[in-house]
Amino acid sequence: SGKVTSTKIDRGGLDVYRLTIPADGERGTYKVEAKATGCYFWLAADVPLLSSPPPVLVEGKFGKGLKLADGAKLDLPVEGHLNLDEGTIELWFQPDWDAPSGRTEAVPYHYHQLFDSRDGEYDYGFVLYLYDGGKVGDGKGLIAAWADKDKSDNVSVPVQWKKGEWHHLAFAWKKPSQLRLYIDGKLVASKDDGKDFPSKLSATIRLGMNSTESPNTPANGVLDELRISRIMRPPDLSAPLKADSDTLLLKHFDAQDELPVARQ
């Protein structure tokens, strides 16, 4: 809202001052600033402070979809939902941003993280994201990658998307060296000699941010119809998707109980 409140401090030492945050309905960014030489401050609360807003259900590609913006994320367990040796990740995504072919002004670089099953060291897992280098002339590229310990391999393709457009994305892999990337049902990048295949899986799948919640990784868009399969298979653009014997995870995001949100 732009409202500024201040508290004048007339004495030194350790003192406690109340910081009033509006109700949950008023979401925003709050800045704490101390103007004094050698001044330090800490935040404490008798209720948990959320570092990011929760994901919410909004209008999706088919029924409802999952809005992942401004740091919102959804964590799911890898166990039972992701196969190491072979698999396919499919999803629909609607960006809340434009992807020009080349910009005329520089902006901060950004990773629009859609799917990330790596650990906190960016090892052992699979990842699907868009990267924007931010430099003049840069655009955005869609990247599908896997990672082992301190090593990775990927396939990528530049994209020119518009805000509000829906796109179907699929990333398929097979040990030890095959990667496939699809956009809107078409194979756009592939590799049969990939290196550094993951030697194991990590514990968590994260949608909407990277595995360490870096501030420059929010997806900023709507995700719908997530399916993870145990085999490599061509993408299925039909809707709604149905589970079969090779389906490990299927999320339509049409009901609130599909959101086991990991809060901090």
C-alpha positions as CSV (number, residue, x, y, z in Angstrom):
1,S,0.0,0.0,0.0
2,G,3.0,2.3,0.3
3,K,2.4,3.1,3.9
4,V,5.5,3.7,6.0
5,T,5.7,3.4,9.8
6,S,8.7,4.3,11.9
7,T,9.8,3.9,15.5
8,K,12.3,6.3,17.0
9,I,15.0,4.7,19.2
10,D,16.4,6.9,21.9
11,R,18.6,4.4,23.8
12,G,21.1,1.7,23.0
13,G,21.2,-1.9,24.0
14,L,18.8,-4.7,23.0
15,D,15.2,-3.6,22.8
16,V,12.1,-5.2,21.2
17,Y,9.8,-3.2,19.0
18,R,6.5,-4.4,17.5
19,L,6.3,-4.7,13.7
20,T,2.7,-4.9,12.6
21,I,2.0,-6.9,9.4
22,P,-1.4,-6.6,7.8
23,A,-3.8,-9.6,7.6
24,D,-3.0,-12.3,5.1
25,G,-5.4,-10.7,2.6
26,E,-2.9,-7.9,2.2
27,R,0.1,-9.6,0.6
28,G,3.1,-7.7,-0.3
29,T,6.8,-6.9,0.3
30,Y,7.7,-5.3,3.6
31,K,11.0,-3.6,4.2
32,V,12.7,-3.2,7.5
33,E,15.3,-0.5,7.6
34,A,17.6,0.6,10.4
35,K,19.2,4.1,10.2
36,A,22.0,4.2,12.7
37,T,25.7,3.5,12.9
38,G,26.5,-0.1,14.0
39,C,22.8,-1.0,14.2
40,Y,21.6,-4.6,13.8
41,F,18.1,-6.1,13.8
42,W,16.5,-9.5,13.9
43,L,12.9,-10.6,13.1
44,A,11.0,-12.8,15.5
45,A,7.4,-13.8,15.8
46,D,5.1,-16.0,17.8
47,V,3.7,-17.3,14.5
48,P,5.6,-18.6,11.5
49,L,6.7,-16.1,8.9
50,L,6.1,-17.3,5.4
51,S,8.9,-16.5,3.0
52,S,6.6,-16.8,0.0
53,P,2.9,-16.9,-0.8
54,P,1.2,-20.3,-1.2
55,P,0.2,-21.6,-4.6
56,V,-3.4,-21.1,-5.4
57,L,-5.9,-22.6,-7.8
58,V,-7.0,-20.4,-10.7
59,E,-8.5,-20.8,-14.1
60,G,-6.4,-23.5,-15.9
61,K,-6.0,-25.0,-19.3
62,F,-8.7,-27.6,-18.3
63,G,-10.7,-26.7,-15.3
64,K,-8.4,-25.3,-12.6
65,G,-4.7,-24.8,-12.7
66,L,-1.9,-24.1,-10.2
67,K,-0.7,-20.5,-10.0
68,L,3.0,-20.4,-9.2
69,A,4.1,-16.8,-8.8
70,D,6.3,-14.5,-6.7
71,G,7.9,-17.5,-4.9
72,A,4.9,-19.8,-4.6
73,K,6.0,-23.4,-4.8
74,L,4.6,-26.9,-4.4
75,D,6.7,-29.8,-3.0
76,L,5.9,-33.4,-3.8
77,P,7.8,-36.6,-2.7
78,V,10.0,-38.2,-5.3
79,E,9.4,-41.7,-3.9
80,G,6.9,-43.5,-5.9
81,H,6.5,-40.6,-8.3
82,L,9.7,-40.5,-10.3
83,N,11.6,-43.3,-12.1
84,L,15.4,-42.9,-12.4
85,D,16.3,-45.0,-15.4
86,E,13.5,-43.9,-17.8
87,G,10.6,-41.4,-17.7
88,T,8.6,-38.5,-19.0
89,I,7.4,-35.3,-17.4
90,E,4.4,-33.6,-19.1
91,L,2.7,-30.4,-18.2
92,W,0.8,-27.4,-19.5
93,F,2.2,-23.9,-18.7
94,Q,0.8,-20.4,-19.1
95,P,3.4,-17.7,-18.6
96,D,2.6,-14.4,-16.9
97,W,5.3,-12.8,-19.0
98,D,6.4,-12.3,-22.6
99,A,9.4,-14.0,-24.2
100,P,10.7,-11.7,-26.9
101,S,13.2,-12.8,-29.5
102,G,15.7,-10.1,-28.3
103,R,15.4,-7.3,-25.8
104,T,16.6,-3.7,-26.2
105,E,17.3,-3.1,-22.5
106,A,19.1,-5.2,-20.0
107,V,17.1,-6.8,-17.1
108,P,18.2,-9.1,-14.2
109,Y,18.8,-12.7,-15.3
110,H,16.0,-15.1,-14.3
111,Y,15.3,-18.8,-14.2
112,H,11.5,-19.7,-14.6
113,Q,11.7,-22.9,-12.7
114,L,8.8,-25.3,-13.6
115,F,10.0,-28.7,-12.3
116,D,13.1,-29.4,-10.2
117,S,13.9,-32.7,-8.5
118,R,17.6,-31.9,-7.6
119,D,18.9,-31.6,-4.1
120,G,20.1,-28.4,-2.4
121,E,23.5,-28.7,-4.1
122,Y,21.8,-28.9,-7.6
123,D,22.7,-32.5,-7.9
124,Y,20.9,-35.8,-8.5
125,G,17.7,-35.1,-10.4
126,F,15.8,-33.8,-13.4
127,V,14.9,-30.2,-14.1
128,L,12.7,-28.3,-16.6
129,Y,13.0,-24.5,-16.7
130,L,13.2,-21.4,-18.8
131,Y,16.3,-19.2,-18.7
132,D,16.7,-15.5,-19.5
133,G,20.2,-14.1,-19.5
134,G,18.8,-10.6,-19.2
135,K,21.4,-9.0,-21.6
136,V,20.5,-6.8,-24.5
137,G,19.7,-9.0,-27.4
138,D,18.8,-12.0,-25.2
139,G,15.6,-13.9,-25.2
140,K,14.3,-16.9,-23.2
141,G,15.2,-20.5,-23.7
142,L,13.5,-23.7,-22.5
143,I,15.9,-26.2,-21.0
144,A,15.5,-29.8,-20.0
145,A,18.4,-31.2,-18.0
146,W,19.6,-33.9,-15.6
147,A,22.2,-33.7,-13.0
148,D,24.6,-36.0,-11.2
149,K,27.2,-34.9,-8.6
150,D,28.6,-31.6,-9.8
151,K,27.9,-32.5,-13.4
152,S,24.9,-32.2,-15.8
153,D,23.8,-32.3,-19.4
154,N,20.8,-30.8,-21.2
155,V,18.9,-30.0,-24.3
156,S,17.5,-26.5,-25.0
157,V,15.6,-24.4,-27.5
158,P,14.8,-20.7,-27.7
159,V,11.1,-19.7,-27.3
160,Q,9.1,-16.7,-28.3
161,W,6.0,-16.9,-26.1
162,K,3.4,-14.3,-25.2
163,K,1.8,-13.7,-21.8
164,G,-1.3,-15.7,-21.3
165,E,-0.6,-18.3,-24.0
166,W,-0.8,-22.0,-23.0
167,H,2.0,-24.4,-24.1
168,H,2.3,-28.1,-23.5
169,L,5.8,-29.2,-22.5
170,A,7.4,-32.6,-22.2
171,F,10.8,-33.9,-21.1
172,A,11.6,-37.5,-21.6
173,W,14.8,-39.4,-20.7
174,K,16.3,-42.9,-20.8
175,K,19.5,-44.1,-19.1
176,P,22.3,-43.7,-19.9
177,S,22.2,-41.0,-22.6
178,Q,18.8,-40.1,-24.2
179,L,17.1,-36.7,-23.7
180,R,14.0,-35.5,-25.5
181,L,12.3,-32.1,-25.3
182,Y,8.8,-31.4,-26.7
183,I,6.8,-28.2,-27.1
184,D,3.1,-28.4,-28.1
185,G,3.5,-32.0,-29.1
186,K,6.5,-31.4,-31.4
187,L,10.0,-32.7,-30.8
188,V,12.2,-29.6,-30.6
189,A,15.5,-30.8,-29.1
190,S,17.0,-34.2,-28.5
191,K,20.3,-35.9,-27.6
192,D,21.3,-39.6,-27.8
193,D,24.8,-39.1,-26.4
194,G,24.0,-37.3,-23.2
195,K,26.6,-37.5,-20.4
196,D,26.6,-37.5,-16.6
197,F,23.3,-39.4,-16.0
198,P,22.2,-39.1,-12.4
199,S,23.5,-42.0,-10.2
200,K,20.5,-41.6,-7.9
201,L,17.4,-39.6,-7.1
202,S,17.0,-36.8,-4.5
203,A,14.0,-36.7,-2.1
204,T,11.8,-33.9,-3.4
205,I,10.1,-32.6,-6.5
206,R,9.6,-28.9,-6.5
207,L,7.2,-27.0,-8.8
208,G,7.5,-23.2,-9.2
209,M,11.0,-22.6,-7.8
210,N,14.4,-24.2,-7.8
211,S,15.6,-26.6,-5.1
212,T,17.1,-23.9,-3.0
213,E,14.3,-21.3,-3.5
214,S,16.7,-18.8,-5.1
215,P,14.9,-15.4,-5.4
216,N,15.4,-15.3,-9.2
217,T,13.7,-18.6,-9.9
218,P,9.9,-18.2,-9.6
219,A,8.0,-19.7,-12.5
220,N,5.5,-16.8,-12.6
221,G,2.7,-18.5,-14.4
222,V,0.0,-21.2,-14.2
223,L,0.7,-24.9,-14.4
224,D,-1.9,-27.6,-15.2
225,E,-2.2,-31.3,-16.0
226,L,1.1,-32.6,-14.6
227,R,1.9,-36.2,-15.5
228,I,5.0,-38.2,-14.7
229,S,5.4,-41.6,-16.4
230,R,7.8,-44.5,-15.9
231,I,8.7,-44.7,-19.6
232,M,9.7,-42.5,-22.5
233,R,6.6,-41.7,-24.5
234,P,5.4,-39.0,-26.9
235,P,3.5,-36.2,-25.3
236,D,-0.3,-36.4,-25.0
237,L,-2.2,-33.1,-25.5
238,S,-5.6,-34.6,-24.8
239,A,-7.4,-33.5,-21.7
240,P,-8.1,-34.4,-19.1
241,L,-5.3,-36.9,-18.9
242,K,-6.0,-40.3,-17.5
243,A,-3.7,-42.5,-15.5
244,D,-2.5,-45.8,-17.0
245,S,-0.1,-48.6,-15.9
246,D,2.9,-46.4,-16.7
247,T,1.7,-43.3,-14.8
248,L,3.5,-42.6,-11.6
249,L,1.9,-39.2,-10.8
250,L,-1.1,-37.3,-12.3
251,K,-2.2,-33.9,-11.0
252,H,-5.2,-32.1,-12.5
253,F,-5.0,-29.3,-9.9
254,D,-8.8,-29.1,-9.8
255,A,-9.3,-29.5,-6.1
256,Q,-7.7,-27.7,-3.1
257,D,-6.8,-31.0,-1.5
258,E,-4.2,-31.5,-4.3
259,L,-2.1,-28.8,-2.7
260,P,0.1,-30.3,0.1
261,V,2.0,-27.0,0.4
262,A,5.4,-27.0,2.1
263,R,5.5,-23.8,4.2
264,Q,8.4,-22.4,6.1
